[in-house]
Amino acid sequence: MGMAMSFMGKGLLNGQMLSLVIGTLHRQFVEKDIKNLEEFHVAILDIFSTVNAALPGKHYDVPSVKEVQECFEGWKAASNDSQKKEIFMKFMKKKVNLSKLDDSTLITGVITPPAAMVAKKACEKLPQLRPVKLIPDVVFVPSATIAAILTANLSRKIFLGNVAS
């Protein structure tokens, strides 16, 4: 297990690893009977789902529908399998981007647990909120942290207009 994990992290060069993965994914992609944009898009989504499920801790962003459509048009216009493979490999190398946490999510995740403990201790002193004392810290702190992260992400998406379409 240790050897496999070392190859995933540092054992092979990123370019070699990416070429190996993309070649394997292309074989999986070619086996599907793709006739239209919808089937092409589903195949791309399946590839990203497979990659995200297989690699521990690493998650990759899925390209937009517009980017997939542009790739599909080039892929459909290609005359032979080698050109199609080249188009697919260029698309995957260009569009496979590691998901990144933004600063607000990270800060919220770090600051919320101590703030939740302080808020719980303050609520325990108020007579109206004394039932908060019945909730164990082990349940209260993670619940408050998850709620704060979800609220931060949703409010950021609403205010910035980055809601997935």
C-alpha positions as CSV (number, residue, x, y, z in Angstrom):
1,M,0.0,0.0,0.0
2,G,2.8,2.4,0.8
3,M,4.5,1.9,-2.5
4,A,1.2,2.6,-4.4
5,M,0.7,5.8,-2.4
6,S,4.3,6.9,-3.1
7,F,3.8,6.5,-6.8
8,M,0.5,8.5,-6.6
9,G,2.2,11.3,-4.7
10,K,5.9,11.6,-5.8
11,G,7.0,8.3,-7.5
12,L,6.3,9.3,-11.1
13,L,6.6,12.7,-12.7
14,N,3.3,14.5,-13.0
15,G,3.5,14.5,-16.8
16,Q,4.1,10.7,-16.9
17,M,1.2,10.1,-14.5
18,L,-1.1,12.4,-16.4
19,S,-0.3,10.7,-19.7
20,L,-0.9,7.2,-18.2
21,V,-4.2,8.3,-16.7
22,I,-5.4,10.1,-19.8
23,G,-4.5,7.1,-22.0
24,T,-6.5,4.8,-19.7
25,L,-9.4,7.1,-19.7
26,H,-9.3,7.5,-23.4
27,R,-9.6,3.7,-23.8
28,Q,-12.6,3.8,-21.5
29,F,-14.0,6.7,-23.4
30,V,-13.6,5.0,-26.8
31,E,-15.5,1.9,-25.7
32,K,-18.7,4.0,-25.4
33,D,-20.9,4.6,-28.4
34,I,-21.0,8.3,-28.6
35,K,-23.3,9.9,-31.2
36,N,-24.3,13.3,-29.9
37,L,-23.3,16.1,-27.5
38,E,-25.3,14.7,-24.6
39,E,-23.6,11.3,-24.7
40,F,-20.2,13.0,-25.1
41,H,-20.9,15.2,-22.0
42,V,-22.1,12.2,-20.0
43,A,-18.9,10.3,-20.9
44,I,-16.8,13.3,-19.8
45,L,-18.7,13.5,-16.5
46,D,-18.2,9.8,-16.0
47,I,-14.5,10.2,-16.5
48,F,-14.3,13.0,-13.9
49,S,-16.4,10.9,-11.5
50,T,-14.1,8.0,-11.9
51,V,-11.0,10.1,-11.4
52,N,-12.4,11.8,-8.3
53,A,-13.6,8.6,-6.8
54,A,-10.3,6.8,-7.5
55,L,-7.7,9.3,-6.2
56,P,-7.8,9.8,-2.5
57,G,-7.9,13.4,-1.4
58,K,-7.7,14.8,-4.9
59,H,-10.7,16.2,-6.7
60,Y,-10.8,17.7,-10.1
61,D,-13.2,20.4,-11.4
62,V,-15.5,19.4,-14.3
63,P,-15.2,21.6,-17.4
64,S,-18.2,23.7,-18.3
65,V,-20.8,22.6,-20.8
66,K,-19.6,25.2,-23.3
67,E,-16.0,23.8,-23.1
68,V,-17.3,20.3,-23.6
69,Q,-19.4,21.4,-26.5
70,E,-16.3,23.0,-28.2
71,C,-14.4,19.8,-27.7
72,F,-17.2,17.7,-29.0
73,E,-17.4,19.8,-32.2
74,G,-13.7,19.3,-32.8
75,W,-13.9,15.6,-31.9
76,K,-16.8,15.1,-34.2
77,A,-15.1,16.9,-37.1
78,A,-12.0,14.7,-36.8
79,S,-11.7,12.2,-39.6
80,N,-9.9,9.3,-37.9
81,D,-9.3,7.8,-34.4
82,S,-5.8,9.2,-33.9
83,Q,-7.1,12.8,-34.5
84,K,-10.0,12.1,-32.1
85,K,-7.5,10.8,-29.5
86,E,-5.3,13.8,-29.9
87,I,-8.3,16.2,-29.5
88,F,-9.4,14.2,-26.4
89,M,-5.9,14.2,-24.8
90,K,-5.4,18.0,-25.4
91,F,-8.8,18.7,-23.9
92,M,-8.1,16.6,-20.8
93,K,-4.6,18.0,-20.3
94,K,-5.9,21.5,-20.7
95,K,-9.1,21.2,-18.6
96,V,-8.1,18.8,-15.8
97,N,-7.7,21.3,-12.9
98,L,-7.3,20.4,-9.3
99,S,-10.1,21.8,-7.1
100,K,-9.0,24.5,-4.8
101,L,-10.4,25.7,-1.5
102,D,-11.0,29.4,-1.5
103,D,-9.8,31.5,1.4
104,S,-13.2,32.1,2.9
105,T,-13.9,28.4,3.3
106,L,-10.6,27.8,4.9
107,I,-10.9,30.7,7.3
108,T,-14.4,29.7,8.2
109,G,-13.3,26.1,8.9
110,V,-10.5,27.2,11.1
111,I,-12.3,29.9,13.1
112,T,-15.7,28.3,13.6
113,P,-14.8,25.5,16.1
114,P,-13.4,27.8,18.8
115,A,-16.1,30.3,18.1
116,A,-18.7,27.6,18.5
117,M,-17.3,26.6,21.9
118,V,-17.3,30.2,23.1
119,A,-20.9,30.6,21.9
120,K,-22.0,27.4,23.6
121,K,-20.5,28.4,26.9
122,A,-22.1,31.8,26.7
123,C,-25.5,30.2,25.9
124,E,-25.2,27.9,28.8
125,K,-25.2,30.9,31.2
126,L,-28.4,32.3,29.9
127,P,-31.5,30.8,31.5
128,Q,-33.5,30.8,28.3
129,L,-30.8,28.8,26.4
130,R,-29.8,26.4,29.2
131,P,-31.0,23.4,27.1
132,V,-27.9,23.9,24.9
133,K,-26.0,22.4,27.8
134,L,-27.7,19.0,26.9
135,I,-26.0,18.9,23.5
136,P,-22.5,17.3,23.7
137,D,-19.6,19.3,22.4
138,V,-18.7,16.4,20.1
139,V,-22.0,17.0,18.3
140,F,-22.3,20.8,18.6
141,V,-18.9,21.9,17.3
142,P,-18.9,19.9,14.1
143,S,-22.5,20.8,13.4
144,A,-21.8,24.5,13.9
145,T,-18.7,24.2,11.7
146,I,-20.5,22.5,8.8
147,A,-23.4,25.0,9.0
148,A,-21.0,27.9,8.9
149,I,-19.0,26.5,5.9
150,L,-22.3,25.8,4.0
151,T,-23.5,29.3,4.8
152,A,-20.2,30.9,3.7
153,N,-20.2,28.9,0.4
154,L,-23.9,29.6,-0.4
155,S,-23.6,33.3,0.4
156,R,-20.5,33.6,-1.7
157,K,-22.2,31.9,-4.6
158,I,-25.3,34.0,-4.3
159,F,-23.4,37.3,-4.0
160,L,-20.9,36.5,-6.8
161,G,-23.5,34.8,-9.0
162,N,-21.4,31.6,-9.3
163,V,-24.4,29.3,-9.0
164,A,-23.9,26.2,-11.1
165,S,-26.1,26.0,-14.1
